[in-house]
Amino acid sequence: MGQLVSDVTQILDYQKSKKSDNNARLNILQQMAQDEKAKTNLVKKSLATQRAKYGAAGVNASSTSAGSVLARLRDEASQPYTDKKLANLEKLKNTKTTKKTNLLKNWLARFENIVG
């Protein structure tokens, strides 16, 4: 009877850890989506501000130097979010589903110990 309780406990623990792993993955994916949205808004805001400054100064944004400044500004604004995205991807990769217990193998191992 004790072995049956142990096996049922293993199954329930597996189910709990699987749900926990799935929740962790969902949280990481939600955080990544929020970061991507914040990055997009920040980049748009920074570019709009810089274009407005260039427009007020009479500089055309399509010129080579203005275009490179805007590209650099876009890259600088998005860099922290890119780093955070890479860190979140690493977390996602390291979040593994708990190994499922194979009860048949456990029973066969115990059977061999008893018979063997």
C-alpha positions, 0 to 999 in steps of 0.5 A, a space after each residue: 500500500 505504501 508503494 501505491 501511495 508513493 507512486 500516486 505522490 510522484 504523479 501528483 508532484 509531476 503534475 504540480 511541477 509541470 504546471 509550475 514550469 508552464 506558468 514560469 514559461 508563460 510569465 517569461 513570454 508575457 514579460 517579453 511581450 511587454 518589453 517588446 511593446 515598451 521598446 517599440 514605444 520608446 523607439 518611436 518616441 525617441 525618433 519622433 523627438 529627434 525628427 522634430 528637432 531636425 525639422 525645426 533646424 531645417 535638416 532633412 531626415 533623409 540625408 546620410 548623416 541624419 539617417 545615421 544619427 536616427 539609426 544610432 538613436 534607434 539602436 541605443 534606445 532598443 539596446 537595453 530591451 535587446 539585452 533583456 530579451 536575450 536574458 529572457 530567452 536564456 531563462 526560457 531555455 533553462 526552464 525545463 519540464 520536470 522529468 516524467 516518472 516512468 512507473 513501469 520502469 520503477 516497478 520492473 526495477 523493484 520486481 527484479 530486486 525482489 525476484 533477483 
